[in-house]
């Protein structure tokens, strides 16, 4: 089984962070651009906020301010890791009935 979409996002953050730490301009720009280009704008303000943060990171990279970009990417990565941990904490059988689904969604 392959990586989940959420795990792929986290892995892309890892590449972006390592690239910033290594001051690898090309790889850092490609990784952050991948994160930006993968945004789903059906999620409105959340996607717009992430878009602005990714653009800011790209601006930092272009200005050779790699550390600032890396710090922001690290914070965003931690947020995604938290989402993944919470998602994995929900038992797989919790979604087998409509009542269980409602209970999980309401929580």
Secondary structure per residue as TSV (DSSP state, phi and psi in degrees):
chain	resnum	aa	ss	phi	psi
A	1	X	-	360.0	138.9
A	2	X	-	-83.5	179.8
A	3	X	-	-72.8	147.0
A	4	X	-	-71.3	160.4
A	5	X	H	-55.5	-38.0
A	6	X	H	-64.9	-42.3
A	7	X	H	-64.6	-37.6
A	8	X	H	-63.9	-37.4
A	9	X	H	-61.8	-47.5
A	10	X	H	-62.3	-40.1
A	11	X	H	-64.5	-36.5
A	12	X	H	-67.6	-38.5
A	13	X	H	-59.5	-42.4
A	14	X	H	-58.3	-44.2
A	15	X	H	-63.3	-44.6
A	16	X	H	-61.9	-44.7
A	17	X	H	-64.7	-48.9
A	18	X	H	-60.9	-38.0
A	19	X	H	-66.5	-39.2
A	20	X	H	-65.5	-43.4
A	21	X	H	-63.2	-31.7
A	22	X	T	-88.6	-1.3
A	23	X	T	53.7	41.9
A	24	X	-	-92.4	93.0
A	25	X	H	-53.8	-54.2
A	26	X	H	-59.8	-48.1
A	27	X	H	-67.9	-39.0
A	28	X	H	-63.4	-45.9
A	29	X	H	-62.9	-43.2
A	30	X	H	-62.8	-43.2
A	31	X	H	-67.2	-46.2
A	32	X	H	-66.9	-37.5
A	33	X	H	-63.8	-36.5
A	34	X	H	-63.2	-42.8
A	35	X	H	-61.7	-45.7
A	36	X	H	-62.6	-45.9
A	37	X	H	-71.0	-18.5
A	38	X	T	-86.5	-3.7
A	39	X	-	-61.6	142.4
A	40	X	-	-104.9	106.0
A	41	X	G	-77.3	4.5
A	42	X	G	-67.6	-16.6
A	43	X	G	-96.9	23.4
A	44	X	H	42.5	-113.0
A	45	X	H	-62.1	-34.9
A	46	X	H	-63.4	-48.3
A	47	X	H	-64.6	-40.6
A	48	X	H	-63.4	-40.6
A	49	X	H	-64.6	-43.6
A	50	X	H	-65.0	-39.7
A	51	X	H	-56.3	-46.5
A	52	X	H	-63.7	-40.3
A	53	X	H	-66.0	-41.6
A	54	X	H	-64.3	-41.3
A	55	X	H	-62.1	-41.2
A	56	X	H	-62.2	-43.4
A	57	X	H	-60.7	-42.6
A	58	X	H	-62.5	-40.5
A	59	X	H	-61.6	-42.3
A	60	X	H	-61.3	-45.1
A	61	X	H	-62.0	-44.6
A	62	X	H	-63.6	-27.3
A	63	X	T	-91.1	7.7
A	64	X	T	61.9	29.5
A	65	X	-	-100.3	61.1
A	66	X	H	-61.1	-38.2
A	67	X	H	-63.6	-41.0
A	68	X	H	-62.9	-43.5
A	69	X	H	-62.4	-44.8
A	70	X	H	-60.8	-42.5
A	71	X	H	-63.0	-42.6
A	72	X	H	-65.0	-44.3
A	73	X	H	-63.3	-35.9
A	74	X	H	-63.7	-42.7
A	75	X	H	-65.1	-43.2
A	76	X	H	-64.4	-40.5
A	77	X	H	-59.8	-43.2
A	78	X	H	-60.7	-37.1
A	79	X	H	-63.3	-42.6
A	80	X	H	-67.1	-36.7
A	81	X	H	-62.3	-40.8
A	82	X	H	-61.3	-43.2
A	83	X	H	-60.6	-44.9
A	84	X	H	-62.3	-42.4
A	85	X	H	-63.9	-41.9
A	86	X	H	-66.1	-39.6
A	87	X	H	-63.9	-41.2
A	88	X	H	-73.3	-17.8
A	89	X	H	-77.8	-16.9
A	90	X	S	-78.3	122.0
A	91	X	-	-59.0	140.9
A	92	X	G	-58.3	-32.9
A	93	X	G	-83.4	1.0
A	94	X	G	-66.2	-20.8
A	95	X	G	-101.1	15.1
A	96	X	S	-78.8	-21.2
A	97	X	S	-127.8	156.2
A	98	X	H	-62.3	-38.5
A	99	X	H	-63.3	-42.9
A	100	X	H	-65.1	-39.7
A	101	X	H	-61.4	-44.7
A	102	X	H	-62.4	-39.4
A	103	X	H	-64.1	-44.2
A	104	X	H	-67.2	-43.3
A	105	X	H	-64.5	-38.1
A	106	X	H	-70.4	-24.0
A	107	X	-	-67.7	360.0
